[in-house]
Amino acid sequence: MTKEEIILKANEVLADEFETDVETLLPDAPLKETLGLDSLDLVDVVVLVEQNFGITLTAPDFVGVKTFDDFYELLYKRING
């Protein structure tokens, strides 16, 4: 999967699940604040990633994830790594 495909699919899934406009999901925007995520919502993100991308993430995977771009990069590396 290309990074562009990952970004489009991730944005679609996140916007739908967290009821926000896809236009607000900018690469430099803070992931947690933009989506209003708490620790329980991160579990939802893990489940969404597994369902939509076929990879399993754990809490430590999110340690360096601050922005949407960090999240896209994590997905890209795990899918294509």
Buried (B, 14 or more C-beta within 10 A) or exposed (E): EEBEEBBEBBBEBBBEBBEBEEEEBEEEBBBBEBBEBEEEBBEBBBEBBEEBBEBEBEEEBBEEBBBBBBBBBBBBEBBEE
